[in-house]
Every structure is written in structure tokens, then in C-alpha cells.
Amino acid sequence: MTLLLTESDVESVLDFPSVIESVEQAFRQQAEGLATNHARRRVMTPSSGLNVMFAGAPEMGSMGLKAYSISRSGARFYVMLFDASTGELLAIVQADRLGQMRTGAASAVATRHLARPDARTLGIYGAGWQAEAQLEAIACVRDLERVVVYSRTGESRRAFAERMSERTGLEVEPTSSVEEPAAQDIVVTITSSREPVLRGEWLSPGSHVNAAGSNFLYKSEIDRDTVRRSSLVCIDSREEIGLEAGSLLPSLDTGVLFPEAVHELSEVVAGRIRGRRGPEDVTLFVSQGIALEDVATARLVYDRALEQNLGRDVDF
């Protein structure tokens, strides 16, 4: 029997600390050669697009794929989770909330390993739904004392600050200064912008940047100076460099950055390369979002759903 799990099921079983641990475990297995990931593939039509990405994590007993469509009417996300030993289809999971949480979790893992231990302030570019998960997840790995958010419209950043202050108990401040978020210890870009929203000249020494909003080659949320100032540049999969890492493309095209200088976050998590070398370093994680994160999170959803007797059995 295959378990069908809806968004409400996912919402009821997931919490950020557990998702962060599952995603971190997946990164560690990736570095140790115990998990595999393949890049997103896209099919585009004049009015919509289909995206498919897949991964295997035998140590978690799982392999799977995420497929999602995007059109003017919205986006629809699904994960198919398979047993890594038998090939049995374990679950079909609605995965909008799952994807939001694993994206936040990936930034939290990067922050845990690359931000200064004493980092206490967070600046966010973007005030949408994905930005909520970035804040909630990062707050799990650092004791935040100040959060500053900037977006293009005053209304959206004020609403975000009010909503997230109430949800997290943190004092989230909206700002009209485009430079202010960049002056914080931890900086997140989580926008749909095609042009850089973050300039390296605004960053303070010792900051860590999570660039998490772009997974298209024609979109870059950060400028070349951000990359130039970074002593370490990480990505979740090097396979993505020539496919969709738009935030790195301008630097790669102009020789500011060589592909060989880009490391996978999994290498840092597993201790194979050194992350932050000193308190003045600027570090950068360019998050594309990979299927391995989805598979790890979907396995967590599936196991907890079985424990709590959630979902609906479907006999194929």
C-alpha cells in the first residue's frame, strides 16, 4: 500500500529542528558517498513548466523524486518516496510546505557551520512565504537578538515584521534602508529578483550570506563583489553550477570565481574542508535546493505519519 499524504499531514508532523537534522544528515551522507543527487530538469511550454529532480539515500532507506508544475494559476509540488531496498512506492506527498521547510533548513545548516558562533543578528532581503522559513530555521541554530527585513514595498515588510514577531517572539524590524540588512551578522536573500539585491560593499566583515532565492541562470540576487569578498563559496550541489546557479554566473563568466573554488556544503558538514577560517571572513552559501533535501524530509514525514496513523492508503 502507498500512503497518500496531504499538506495538512505534512504540516502536522514537521518541525524545524527535526527537518534541519534530517537535511544535515543527508548532506553528511552525500559527502561520504552514501547518497546521490541529480540536478533538476525542466520542460517548458508557452503557459507552464514542469520540473523534476531526484535523489537516493540508501542509509535512510529511501530514494525519490520531486515533481512540480508552475503556471499562471500557481505551483503544485509532489514528492514520490520509494523504498531503497525493494523499490516499493512508499508515499506520495504534497510538498509545498515540505519544500519551504527544507529550503529554510538548508540555510540553517549552512549558518550552523559557516556563521560566526557569536552571530546574533539577521538581515533578510525578501518578505514572502519562503522568507518566513528562513527566519524560523536560522533562529533554531543561532540565538538571534535582532532581525531586520527589507523588501521593495513598505506594506509587505511591515506585514512580515508584525507576523513573524508574533510567531517567533523575536523583535523583527522592517527597514526602508536597502543597506541595513547587509550590515547584520547573517544575511539572507530570498527574493524573485533577476538583478542583485545585495551588494558586497554593504557587507560587514565576518558576515555569512545565504543566497537562497534564485535557481535560474538568468537570475542573480548577489553581485560579483559579494562573491569576491567571500573567503569560502559553497553550493548544495556542484552539478548545479552550469545549470541554474545564476547568483554565481556573473562571477564565473568574468573570472572572479573559478568553478574549482566552489565547494559543496556537504564537504563542510562532513569536516572534509574547513569552513570559516577566522572572525573577519565573509562566507557564502548559494542554495539551489536539491532533491536529496526533499527525500530526507519526505522520509521524516512518512515515518512520523506511520507513527501517528495519518494519511490515506492507496492500493496500486
N, C-alpha and C positions, 0 to 999 in steps of 0.2 A: 504494500500500500504506500502511496505517495501522500505526504502531508501538504495540504494547501494552507498557507499562512498569509493573512491579510496585514495591511498596515496597522490595524489596531492590535493584532497579535504581536507584531514587532515592537510596537510602542510599549506594550505592557511588560515585555521581558528584558528589554535592553536598558543598560545604564552606562554612563560614560566610563567609569573606572574599569568595568569589565571589557568594554569594547577596546579601550586603549591597551589593556593587557593582551587581548587576543591579536590585535594588529601588531603589537610589538613582538609577540611570539612568532607571527608569520614572517616578519622581517628577519628575525634571527634565523629561522629555518631556511629562508631564501639565501642568506649569506653562507650557510653551512652546506648548501647543495641539497637540501632536503625538501625544497619546494620549488615550483616552477611557475612562471608567469608569461603570458603572451599579450602583446600590445592590442589596444583597441583597433577594431576595423570598422569602417563606416561605409554605408550605402546611402547615397543622397538622391532624392527626387526633387522636382521643382517645388513641391509643397511640404516635404517632410524628409526625415532621415532616420536610418536605423543604425545603431551602434552595438557591437558585440565584443566582449572581452572575456578571457577565460584563464583559469589557473588550476594548479593541482598542489595539494598539501597532504601527502600520504601520512605524515606524522599526526595530522589532525583527522585522518580517516576520510578526507574529503577532496573532491575536485568539483569544479563547477564553472558556470558562465553567468555573466550578467548581460542581458539584452535590454536596450531601451530605445524607444522611439521619441522623436521630437518633432512637433509640428506647431502650427499657429494655435491649435487648440490646447497645447500643453505637452507635458512629457510623461511617459509611462515607463516604469522601471520594474524589472523582474530578475530574480536570481533562480537558477536551476541548480540544486545541490545534489551531487551524486556520491555514493559510497566509493571510496578509492580502491577498495578490495574487490567488490563484487560488480561494480558498475551500476548498481541499483539507483534509480532516481528516488532520492530520499524526500525532497521537498521542492515545491515551487513557492517562492517567497516574493510578495510585493515589496519593492526595495527602495522606495523613495526616502523614507526615514532612515532605513539602513544605510543608504549611500551618504546621506547627510552626516550621520554619526561617525561612519568610518573615515570620512574626509576630515572631520574635526579631530578624530583620534590620531590620524597620521601626523597632523600638525602638532598634536600633544606629544607624540613620541619624539618627533624632531626637536621640540622645545626641551623635553626632558634631557636629551643627550647633547644639545648644542647651545642652549641658552646658558648664561651665567647662573650658577647656583643661587646667587642673591638677586636674580631678576625679579622685580616686584611690580613693574608697570607694563601695560599692554596698550598698544595703539592699533586700531583696526581701520582699514580702508574698505568701506562697504557696510551696508546696514540691512542686508536682506536675510533670508532664511538660513543660508549657509553660514553667514557671519555669526548667527546665534550659536551654532555648534562649535565654531572656532573658539568663541569665548568660554563656553561651558567646558569644553575639553581641556583647554590650556589652564583653566582655573583648577583642574584636578592635579596638575603637575607642578604648579608654582603658586605660592601664596601671594595673590595679587592684592595690591593696595590701591592701585589706580588704573582705570580703563578709560581710554579716550577713543571716540569713534568719529570718523568723518565720512560723509557721503555727499553726493552732488546737491541734494536738496535738504534744506534745514528741517523740513517736516519729517522726512524719513529718519534722519539721525536722531532727532528728538524723540520720535516714537520708539526707536530701537533702544535708546538710553533708558527711557522710562520702563519699557517692557523687561529689559534684561536686568535692570537694577532690582526690580521687584522679584524676578525669578532667581537671581543668584545671590542677592544680599550684598552685592558689591555696588560701589558708587560709580556708575557708568556716566561719563560726561560727553555730551555732544560738543563738537567744536566746529567753527567755521574756518579755522586755520588749516590749510592743506598740509602744512609742515609739522603740525603738532603731534600727530600720531607717530611720525617717523622719529621723534625725539625720545621715544619710550624704549625700555629695555628689550621688549619683544614687539615685533611689528608683523601684522598680518595684512596681506592684500587678498581680498575675496570679492572681486567685482566682475562685471561682464565687459569691462572696458577693453577696447582694442589698442589704446595708447597708454603709455606708462602713467600710473597714478602715484608712483613712489620714485623719488629721485635720490640717488646715492648721496648727494651732497647734504641732504637733510638728516641722514642717519647719525646717531651718536656713536662714539667708539664703544665697543663691547656689546653692540646690539645683535639680536638674532632676528632674521626675517623668514617668515613663512609666506611664500608666494603661491597661493592656492586657488586662484580664480580662473586661470587660463589653461585649456588643454587643446588649443588650436594654434597652428604655426603662425597665423596672421594676427594673433592677439598677444600683446606683451604688457603685463602690469608693472614691470620694473624697467628702469633704464640701464644702459650699459655701465654707468658709474656705480650702480648698486652691485653689479657683478664684479666690477673692477676692485671695489673696496673689500670684497668678501675673501677671507683667507681660506674658506672651505665652501665649496658649492656642492650640494647634494641633490639628488633626484630619487624618486622611488623606483624607477627602472631606467637604466641607460638605453634600453631599446627605444624609449620614447624620444630620445634626443632629436633624431631626424624626422620624427613623425608628427609630434604635436607640442614640443616644448617651446612654444612661442616666446616665452619670457627669456629664454636663453639664446634664441636665434640671432638677434642683432649682435650680441657679443661674439657668438661663434662665427658669424659672417665677416666680422671685422678683425678677427684675431685677438680680441680682448680675452677670449677664453678658448682653450683647446678642448676638444671632446675628451681627451685623455685626462684632463684635470677635473672632470665631473665624476663624482663618486656616488654610489648608491647608498641611501640611508641605511640599508641593511648592513653594510660594512661597518658603519659606526656603531650600530646597535650590538653587533656581534663582537665588537672590540678589535676588528681587523685593521681598522685605520683609526688614527687619533682624530677626535672631533675638534673641540675648542682647545687651542694651544695656550691662550692667555686671556686675561680680563679685557684687553683692548681689542681683541679680534672681533670682526664682523663675520657672522656665519649666515649661510643662506640655504634654505630648503625649498626647492621648486617642486611642488606637489602636482602630479598629473592625475592621480587617482588610478590605482591598478586593481585588476581583478582579484589578486591574492588577498587584498584587504577585504573585498566583498565576500570571498569564500570563507575567510576566517570569521567574519562577523555573522554570516549566514549559518555557519556551524554552531555558533553560540546561540543564535535564535532557535535553531532546530532542537538542540539539546534541551534548552530550557522549556520549549513548547511541549516536548515529550514529558518532562517532569511535571508540568502544570496542566497537562491534558488539554492543550489548546490546539486550534486548527481543525481542519476537516480532512478526513481520509478520502483519497480518490483512488479507485481501482482501475489501473490501465491494463 
